[in-house]
Amino acid sequence: DTAVSQTPKYLVTQMGNDKSIKCEQNLGHDTMYWYKQDSKKFLKIMFSYNNKELIINETVPNRFSPKSPDKAHLNLHINSLELGDSAVYFCASSRGVEGWAYEQYFGPGTRLTVT
Amino acid sequence: DAKTTQPNSMESNEEEPVHLPCNHSTISGTDYIHWYRQLPSQGPEYVIHGLTSNVNNRMASLAIAEDRKSSTLILHRATLRDAAVYYCILLSGSARQLTFGSGTQLTVLP
């Protein structure tokens, strides 16, 4: 039973397209996150979201937007894809609205390649 | 913009203890110290976290300095499966620019 799942695992698309990555957690957690891991393996948080608050990393372009249809899902929409968006994107979740106080569970990642 | 500093790499022999250091001299009072590890082509895996006191769990121990400006992850008996990149990060409600550092690549020798 996968705790945090992401689809698709691989995504290849062209510049200028709009794409979405889906994330689901079956842990009953209150807070979900999106991270970006670049080619140098640096892992940077993009968003954290619970039912009360969306915290946005101020360095994230507004072409990226998280959308949460319910507590178990946090999808990532990316508009007008650019070459620099190529990276591995990880979804994560943690319990509690103060998610930083608890352990995070990560999904397997989605490798996005923009050509 | 990482707020933690770790050695790039460390080696350990199998079944020996490993002490992975992390410096976080600018830690604030509300920052939790988290450790995660990542194997190739996998998502990060939680190891341990703490605020002020030392912590133990089935995977590891976390020793936090009294001034909280440094911490050490202790793997009591390294196995080959512990070979991974270990990240020490600070998390708090104000984590609006959180970046994992480059981490420590742990190599476990048989």
Interface residues (C-beta under 8 A of the other chain):
Chain A: V4 K40 K41 F42 L43 K44 I45 S48 I55 I56 N57 E58 T59 F90 A92 E98 G99 W100 A101 Y102 E103 Q104 Y105 F106 G107 P108 G109
Chain B: A2 Y32 H34 Y36 Q38 S41 Q42 G43 P44 E45 Y46 H49 L51 V85 Y87 L91 S92 G93 A95 R96 Q97 L98 T99 F100 G101 S102 G103
